[in-house]
Amino acid sequence: MKVASGQKADAIIDRLGPLPKHWGLGRLKSGLEFLTSGSRGWAEYYADEGATFLRIANLTRDSLALDLEDVQCVSPPAGSEGERTRVQKDDLLFSITAYLGSVAVVDRDFANGAYVSQHVALARLNAEVLLPRWAGYVALSAVGAGYLAEKGYGGTKIQLALDDVANLTMPLPPLPEQRAIAGFLDRETAKIDALVEEQRRLIALLKEKRQAVISHAVTKGLDPAAPMKPSGIDWLGDIPAHWEVTKLGRVTSVYCDGPFGSGLKSEHYTEHGARVIRLQNIKAHEFAADDAAYIDLLYFKEDLSDKAVVSGDLLIAGLGDDKNLVGRACVAPDDLGPAMVKADCFRFRLVPEVSSNFIAYQLSATAKEDGALLGTGSTRTRIPLSKTARRLVLLPPPEEQRAIVARLAEERGRFDTLEAEADRAITLLQERRSALISAAVTGKIDLRDTTSNSTEAA
């Protein structure tokens, strides 16, 4: 690999920088056979089986590969207008709504066919002029992504015109060099992607390990030699012999749900005032302070003060799904200010000898099992306030509760550090990937020796 020499000092477009002398410069349309986008009305053709319907969710910002993890199928009638958007192998796809800069090259023949949605542009190229993977990498590069972002128009829903896609500026090396550089990027980005995936697997393992450490600490304690006894809870098994099993309501001085119906309406919300704690603020043993909402302070004091939350209160989610489990809990932070709970958000004020932090850890750790036992609903699961008050909790002595909370704070800090390191590694790898693509498609990496060697070998 060499740095390309003999580059033009007077590049046509500043964004590209100097290009190799033997490269041309054109636009995507110079190699287009046609460019189109999907039409409206495909929802009536949705089906459980049939052709693949490619949407912007199936295109990614950092890869030319299609993401087919979540695919919608369609069954359009023969001869329908949608036939013009039928996808072929090597077609180049662009997102033209919302996620501008998302690109993919179709790398397969779909057994039952495939079509694009109205939010996806389909470009079919003349491979004797412009290779699809070369054009795709140019679109992914800082040059291409910057151009597409600049051409976006609209307010809340940014869009891209087909003419702007067609006018995407393309460095045009000879076809053998396009092929060599695209092949080089395929190999090198695959290596980087594998390293990124390793870091993501590491993060997933760290999260699993963190949860296991928390669950063990709040259900088995910190002393592996402690005598054990049956908990009386089938899925839990034995617990330390000196721990007590009781109901949450029995260690609570007062508890409540947020107001339903007319008690809290849209006109009550203001820019400032009393904080309204919503489901998105209650994470597993963690209060999410972002996404704040407020109501008029006077209305809160006069009509909703019985729903008030103060620092140290236990907050429990009465509604959840697979990603945010019903029954998860956290503790109201010290800097909360005037606050109240919304409907399906429960406030429990525990007796002094019970640690809210310990119970929040424990309820979050047992949320999946309790949700299955006590919850109702399919897509979203609900546990009402009355059943939440009957959730069983395991209580060690107060000093042991505090010791477990302190140990878990240390462990969480350790896991947070490891996850942050993995996140930083992913960021650096993605930056390296982006820089590599941009350098390659602007001629900063010379692969002509590779090209000539491949030609001679053939």
C-alpha positions as CSV (number, residue, x, y, z in Angstrom):
1,M,0.0,0.0,0.0
2,K,1.5,3.4,-1.1
3,V,0.4,7.0,-0.8
4,A,-0.7,8.0,-4.3
5,S,1.6,10.5,-6.0
6,G,1.2,13.1,-8.7
7,Q,-2.1,14.4,-7.4
8,K,-3.9,17.5,-8.7
9,A,-3.3,20.6,-6.7
10,D,-6.3,22.3,-8.2
11,A,-9.1,19.9,-7.2
12,I,-12.5,20.6,-8.8
13,I,-14.3,20.3,-5.5
14,D,-12.7,21.4,-2.2
15,R,-14.6,18.7,-0.3
16,L,-12.7,15.9,-2.3
17,G,-9.3,17.4,-2.0
18,P,-6.6,16.6,-4.6
19,L,-7.3,13.5,-6.6
20,P,-4.9,11.2,-8.5
21,K,-4.2,12.6,-12.0
22,H,-5.5,9.6,-13.8
23,W,-8.9,9.7,-12.0
24,G,-11.9,11.3,-13.6
25,L,-14.7,13.2,-11.8
26,G,-18.4,12.8,-12.5
27,R,-21.8,12.3,-10.9
28,L,-23.8,9.2,-10.0
29,K,-26.0,9.9,-12.9
30,S,-23.1,9.3,-15.3
31,G,-23.4,5.6,-14.5
32,L,-27.1,5.3,-14.0
33,E,-29.4,3.0,-15.9
34,F,-32.3,4.3,-13.9
35,L,-33.2,5.8,-10.5
36,T,-36.5,5.5,-8.8
37,S,-38.2,5.2,-5.4
38,G,-41.0,3.2,-4.0
39,S,-44.6,4.3,-4.2
40,R,-47.2,4.8,-1.5
41,G,-49.9,2.4,-0.6
42,W,-47.8,-0.7,0.1
43,A,-49.5,-1.2,3.5
44,E,-52.4,-2.9,1.8
45,Y,-50.0,-5.6,0.4
46,Y,-48.4,-6.4,3.8
47,A,-48.4,-10.2,4.4
48,D,-46.9,-12.8,6.6
49,E,-45.1,-14.4,3.6
50,G,-44.1,-13.2,0.2
51,A,-41.6,-10.7,-1.3
52,T,-39.2,-8.7,1.0
53,F,-40.2,-5.1,1.5
54,L,-37.0,-3.1,2.0
55,R,-37.4,0.0,4.2
56,I,-35.0,2.6,5.6
57,A,-34.7,0.4,8.7
58,N,-33.0,-2.2,6.5
59,L,-30.2,0.3,5.5
60,T,-27.4,1.3,7.8
61,R,-25.2,4.4,8.0
62,D,-21.8,2.6,8.4
63,S,-22.1,-0.4,6.1
64,L,-23.1,-1.4,2.6
65,A,-24.8,-4.6,3.9
66,L,-28.5,-4.9,4.2
67,D,-29.8,-5.3,7.8
68,L,-32.5,-8.0,7.4
69,E,-33.1,-8.7,11.1
70,D,-36.5,-7.0,10.9
71,V,-38.1,-7.5,7.6
72,Q,-41.7,-6.8,6.4
73,C,-43.1,-9.1,3.6
74,V,-45.5,-8.0,0.9
75,S,-47.7,-9.8,-1.6
76,P,-48.4,-7.3,-4.5
77,P,-50.7,-8.4,-7.3
78,A,-49.1,-9.2,-10.6
79,G,-48.6,-6.2,-12.9
80,S,-49.0,-3.7,-10.0
81,E,-47.3,-0.3,-10.2
82,G,-44.7,-1.6,-7.7
83,E,-43.1,-3.8,-10.3
84,R,-40.9,-0.9,-11.3
85,T,-39.3,-0.9,-7.9
86,R,-38.5,-4.6,-7.9
87,V,-34.9,-5.0,-6.6
88,Q,-32.1,-6.9,-8.4
89,K,-28.7,-8.0,-7.2
90,D,-26.1,-5.2,-7.2
91,D,-28.8,-2.4,-7.0
92,L,-27.7,0.5,-4.9
93,L,-30.2,1.7,-2.3
94,F,-30.4,5.1,-0.6
95,S,-32.5,6.4,2.3
96,I,-34.3,9.5,1.1
97,T,-36.3,10.2,4.3
98,A,-35.2,10.7,7.8
99,Y,-31.9,8.7,7.9
100,L,-30.0,10.4,5.0
101,G,-26.7,8.8,4.4
102,S,-27.9,5.3,4.9
103,V,-26.8,3.2,1.9
104,A,-26.8,-0.5,0.9
105,V,-25.8,-2.6,-2.1
106,V,-28.0,-5.6,-2.7
107,D,-25.8,-8.6,-2.4
108,R,-28.2,-11.4,-3.2
109,D,-31.1,-12.5,-5.3
110,F,-34.3,-12.7,-3.1
111,A,-36.1,-16.0,-3.7
112,N,-39.5,-14.3,-3.6
113,G,-38.4,-11.0,-4.9
114,A,-37.9,-7.7,-3.1
115,Y,-39.3,-4.2,-3.4
116,V,-38.4,-0.8,-1.9
117,S,-40.6,1.5,0.1
118,Q,-41.4,5.1,-0.8
119,H,-38.6,6.2,1.5
120,V,-35.9,4.3,-0.3
121,A,-34.3,5.2,-3.7
122,L,-33.2,2.4,-6.0
123,A,-30.3,3.1,-8.3
124,R,-29.4,0.6,-11.0
125,L,-25.9,1.3,-12.4
126,N,-24.1,0.4,-15.6
127,A,-21.3,-1.6,-14.1
128,E,-19.1,-0.9,-17.2
129,V,-19.0,2.8,-16.0
130,L,-19.5,2.7,-12.3
131,L,-19.3,-0.2,-9.9
132,P,-22.2,-0.3,-7.4
133,R,-19.9,-1.0,-4.4
134,W,-17.5,1.8,-5.4
135,A,-20.5,4.2,-5.6
136,G,-21.8,2.9,-2.3
137,Y,-18.5,3.5,-0.6
138,V,-18.3,7.1,-2.0
139,A,-21.8,7.7,-0.6
140,L,-20.7,6.3,2.8
141,S,-17.6,8.5,2.9
142,A,-17.4,11.9,4.5
143,V,-17.6,13.4,1.0
144,G,-20.8,11.5,0.1
145,A,-22.5,11.7,3.5
146,G,-21.8,15.4,3.8
147,Y,-23.3,16.1,0.4
148,L,-26.4,14.0,1.1
149,A,-26.9,15.7,4.5
150,E,-26.6,19.2,2.9
151,K,-29.2,18.4,0.3
152,G,-31.8,17.3,2.8
153,Y,-34.8,19.5,3.0
154,G,-37.9,19.7,5.2
155,G,-38.6,20.3,8.9
156,T,-39.4,17.4,11.2
157,K,-39.2,14.9,8.4
158,I,-36.0,15.6,6.4
159,Q,-36.2,14.3,2.8
160,L,-33.9,14.0,-0.2
161,A,-34.9,14.5,-3.9
162,L,-34.0,11.9,-6.5
163,D,-32.2,14.6,-8.5
164,D,-29.9,15.3,-5.6
165,V,-29.1,11.6,-5.3
166,A,-28.4,11.5,-9.1
167,N,-26.0,14.5,-8.7
168,L,-23.9,12.9,-6.0
169,T,-20.3,13.8,-7.0
170,M,-18.2,10.7,-7.8
171,P,-14.5,10.3,-8.1
172,L,-14.0,8.0,-11.1
173,P,-10.9,5.9,-11.2
174,P,-10.6,3.3,-13.9
175,L,-12.8,0.3,-13.4
176,P,-10.0,-2.1,-12.3
177,E,-9.0,0.4,-9.6
178,Q,-12.7,0.9,-8.5
179,R,-12.9,-2.9,-8.1
180,A,-9.6,-3.1,-6.3
181,I,-10.4,-0.3,-3.8
182,A,-13.9,-1.6,-3.2
183,G,-12.5,-5.1,-2.6
184,F,-9.9,-3.6,-0.2
185,L,-12.6,-1.7,1.7
186,D,-14.7,-4.9,1.9
187,R,-11.9,-6.8,3.5
188,E,-10.6,-4.0,5.8
189,T,-14.0,-2.8,7.0
190,A,-15.0,-6.5,7.6
191,K,-12.0,-6.7,10.0
192,I,-13.0,-3.5,11.8
193,D,-16.6,-4.7,12.0
194,A,-15.5,-7.9,13.6
195,L,-13.5,-6.0,16.2
196,V,-16.6,-3.7,16.8
197,E,-18.8,-6.8,17.2
198,E,-16.3,-8.2,19.8
199,Q,-16.6,-5.1,21.8
200,R,-20.4,-5.2,21.6
201,R,-20.4,-8.8,22.8
202,L,-18.1,-7.8,25.6
203,I,-20.5,-5.0,26.7
204,A,-23.4,-7.5,26.6
205,L,-21.4,-9.9,28.7
206,L,-20.5,-7.2,31.2
207,K,-24.2,-6.2,31.5
208,E,-25.1,-9.9,32.1
209,K,-22.4,-10.2,34.7
210,R,-23.4,-7.0,36.4
211,Q,-27.0,-8.2,36.7
212,A,-25.8,-11.6,38.0
213,V,-23.7,-9.9,40.7
214,I,-26.6,-7.7,41.7
215,S,-29.1,-10.5,41.8
216,H,-26.8,-12.7,43.8
217,A,-26.0,-10.0,46.3
218,V,-29.7,-9.0,47.0
219,T,-31.0,-12.6,47.2
220,K,-28.1,-14.6,48.6
221,G,-26.0,-12.0,50.5
222,L,-22.3,-11.4,50.5
223,D,-21.2,-14.2,52.8
224,P,-20.9,-17.5,50.9
225,A,-20.6,-19.4,54.2
226,A,-23.8,-18.0,55.7
227,P,-26.3,-20.7,56.8
228,M,-29.3,-21.0,54.4
229,K,-33.0,-21.7,54.6
230,P,-35.8,-22.3,52.1
231,S,-37.3,-19.0,50.9
232,G,-40.7,-20.4,50.2
233,I,-40.4,-18.9,46.7
234,D,-40.1,-21.7,44.1
235,W,-38.0,-19.9,41.6
236,L,-35.7,-18.4,44.2
237,G,-34.6,-21.4,46.3
238,D,-32.6,-20.8,49.5
239,I,-31.8,-17.5,51.2
240,P,-29.6,-16.7,54.2
241,A,-31.2,-18.1,57.3
242,H,-31.2,-14.8,59.2
243,W,-33.1,-12.9,56.4
244,E,-36.8,-12.2,56.7
245,V,-39.4,-12.7,53.9
246,T,-42.2,-10.2,54.0
247,K,-44.5,-8.1,51.8
248,L,-43.4,-4.7,50.5
249,G,-46.5,-3.0,51.9
250,R,-45.5,-4.2,55.4
251,V,-42.3,-2.2,55.4
252,T,-43.9,0.9,53.9
253,S,-45.4,3.9,55.8
254,V,-47.4,5.2,52.8
255,Y,-47.6,4.5,49.1
256,C,-49.6,5.8,46.1
257,D,-50.1,5.6,42.3
258,G,-50.1,8.7,40.1
259,P,-53.3,10.4,39.1
260,F,-55.5,9.0,36.3
261,G,-57.9,10.7,34.0
262,S,-58.8,14.4,34.6
263,G,-56.4,14.6,37.5
264,L,-53.5,15.3,35.1
265,K,-54.2,16.6,31.7
266,S,-52.1,18.1,28.9
267,E,-53.2,21.7,29.9
268,H,-51.6,21.2,33.3
269,Y,-48.1,20.8,31.9
270,T,-45.8,23.8,31.9
271,E,-42.1,24.6,31.2
272,H,-41.2,24.7,34.9
273,G,-42.8,23.8,38.2
274,A,-43.2,20.4,39.9
275,R,-41.5,17.5,38.2
276,V,-43.7,14.8,36.9
277,I,-42.0,11.4,37.2
278,R,-42.9,9.2,34.3
279,L,-42.2,5.6,33.3
280,Q,-39.2,6.6,31.2
281,N,-37.6,8.1,34.3
282,I,-37.8,4.8,36.3
283,K,-34.9,2.5,35.2
284,A,-33.7,-0.6,36.9
285,H,-32.1,0.7,40.1
286,E,-31.4,4.0,38.4
287,F,-33.3,7.3,38.1
288,A,-33.2,8.7,34.5
289,A,-33.2,12.5,35.1
290,D,-33.4,13.4,31.4
291,D,-36.7,13.8,29.5
292,A,-38.2,16.0,32.2
293,A,-41.8,17.1,32.4
294,Y,-43.4,19.6,34.7
295,I,-46.8,20.9,35.9
296,D,-47.9,24.1,37.4
297,L,-46.5,24.3,41.0
298,L,-49.6,25.8,42.5
299,Y,-51.9,23.2,41.0
300,F,-49.5,20.5,42.3
301,K,-49.6,21.9,45.8
302,E,-53.3,22.4,45.9
303,D,-54.6,19.3,44.2
304,L,-51.9,16.7,43.9
305,S,-49.7,17.0,47.0
306,D,-50.7,13.5,48.1
307,K,-48.8,12.2,45.0
308,A,-45.6,14.0,46.1
309,V,-42.2,12.4,45.8
310,V,-39.3,13.3,48.1
311,S,-35.6,12.3,48.1
312,G,-35.2,8.7,49.1
313,D,-38.7,7.5,48.0
314,L,-38.9,4.2,46.3
315,L,-40.2,4.5,42.7
316,I,-41.7,1.5,40.9
317,A,-42.9,1.1,37.3
318,G,-46.3,-0.5,37.2
319,L,-46.2,-0.9,33.4
320,G,-43.4,-2.4,31.3
321,D,-42.3,-4.5,28.3
322,D,-39.5,-6.8,27.3
323,K,-36.9,-4.0,27.3
324,N,-38.1,-2.1,30.4
325,L,-39.6,-4.7,32.8
326,V,-42.7,-4.0,34.8
327,G,-41.8,-3.8,38.5
328,R,-38.4,-2.3,38.0
329,A,-37.5,0.2,40.7
330,C,-35.2,3.1,41.6
331,V,-34.8,5.7,44.3
332,A,-35.7,9.4,44.0
333,P,-32.5,11.4,43.9
334,D,-31.5,14.1,46.3
335,D,-31.7,17.0,43.8
336,L,-35.2,16.2,42.6
337,G,-37.0,19.3,43.9
338,P,-40.8,19.4,44.0
339,A,-42.1,16.2,42.3
340,M,-44.9,13.8,41.9
341,V,-45.6,10.5,40.2
342,K,-47.7,10.0,37.0
343,A,-50.2,7.2,36.5
344,D,-48.6,3.7,36.5
345,C,-45.7,5.1,38.5
346,F,-45.8,4.1,42.2
347,R,-44.3,5.9,45.1
348,F,-43.4,3.8,48.2
349,R,-42.1,5.6,51.3
350,L,-40.3,2.9,53.3
351,V,-39.9,2.6,57.1
352,P,-36.6,4.0,58.4
353,E,-34.9,0.7,59.0
354,V,-35.3,-0.5,55.4
355,S,-33.0,0.8,52.7
356,S,-34.7,2.1,49.6
357,N,-31.6,1.5,47.6
358,F,-31.5,-2.1,48.7
359,I,-35.1,-2.7,47.9
360,A,-34.7,-0.9,44.5
361,Y,-31.9,-3.3,43.6
362,Q,-33.9,-6.3,44.8
363,L,-37.2,-5.4,43.1
364,S,-35.4,-4.7,39.8
365,A,-33.5,-8.0,40.1
366,T,-36.8,-10.0,40.6
367,A,-38.9,-7.9,38.2
368,K,-39.0,-10.6,35.4
369,E,-40.2,-13.3,37.7
370,D,-42.7,-11.1,39.6
371,G,-44.0,-9.7,36.3
372,A,-44.7,-13.3,35.1
373,L,-46.5,-14.1,38.3
374,L,-48.4,-10.9,39.0
375,G,-48.6,-9.1,35.7
376,T,-51.4,-9.0,33.1
377,G,-51.3,-8.1,29.4
378,S,-49.3,-9.3,26.4
379,T,-47.4,-6.6,24.6
380,R,-47.2,-4.5,27.7
381,T,-47.4,-6.0,31.2
382,R,-49.1,-4.2,34.1
383,I,-48.9,-4.9,37.8
384,P,-51.5,-2.8,39.8
385,L,-50.5,-0.9,42.9
386,S,-52.3,-3.3,45.2
387,K,-50.4,-6.3,43.8
388,T,-47.1,-4.3,43.9
389,A,-47.7,-3.8,47.7
390,R,-47.9,-7.6,48.0
391,R,-44.6,-8.3,46.3
392,L,-42.4,-10.4,48.5
393,V,-39.1,-8.8,49.6
394,L,-36.1,-10.4,51.4
395,L,-34.8,-8.4,54.3
396,P,-31.4,-8.8,55.9
397,P,-30.6,-6.7,59.0
398,P,-30.2,-2.9,58.3
399,E,-26.4,-2.9,58.6
400,E,-26.2,-5.8,56.1
401,Q,-28.6,-3.9,53.7
402,R,-26.2,-0.9,53.8
403,A,-23.1,-3.2,53.3
404,I,-24.7,-4.8,50.2
405,V,-25.6,-1.4,48.8
406,A,-22.1,-0.2,49.3
407,R,-20.6,-3.3,47.7
408,L,-22.9,-3.0,44.7
409,A,-21.9,0.7,44.2
410,E,-18.3,-0.4,44.0
411,E,-19.2,-3.2,41.6
412,R,-21.3,-1.0,39.4
413,G,-18.4,1.5,39.2
414,R,-16.1,-1.2,38.1
415,F,-18.5,-2.4,35.4
416,D,-19.2,1.2,34.3
417,T,-15.5,1.7,33.7
418,L,-15.1,-1.5,31.7
419,E,-18.2,-0.7,29.6
420,A,-16.9,2.9,29.0
421,E,-13.6,1.5,27.8
422,A,-15.4,-0.8,25.4
423,D,-17.6,2.1,24.2
424,R,-14.5,4.2,23.5
425,A,-12.9,1.3,21.6
426,I,-16.1,1.1,19.4
427,T,-16.0,4.8,18.8
428,L,-12.3,4.7,17.8
429,L,-12.9,1.7,15.5
430,Q,-15.8,3.4,13.8
431,E,-13.8,6.6,13.3
432,R,-11.0,4.6,11.8
433,R,-13.4,2.9,9.5
434,S,-14.9,6.2,8.3
435,A,-11.4,7.7,7.8
436,L,-10.3,4.6,5.8
437,I,-13.3,4.8,3.5
438,S,-12.8,8.5,2.9
439,A,-9.1,8.1,2.3
440,A,-9.6,5.2,-0.2
441,V,-12.3,6.9,-2.3
442,T,-10.4,10.1,-2.6
443,G,-7.2,8.4,-3.8
444,K,-5.1,8.7,-0.6
445,I,-4.5,4.9,-0.8
446,D,-2.8,3.7,-3.9
447,L,-3.8,0.1,-4.9
448,R,-2.7,0.2,-8.5
449,D,0.1,-2.4,-7.8
450,T,-2.6,-4.7,-6.5
451,T,-4.7,-4.1,-9.6
452,S,-1.9,-4.7,-12.1
453,N,-0.8,-7.9,-10.2
454,S,-4.3,-9.2,-10.3
455,T,-4.6,-8.4,-14.0
456,E,-1.3,-10.2,-14.7
457,A,-2.3,-13.2,-12.7
458,A,-5.5,-13.5,-14.6
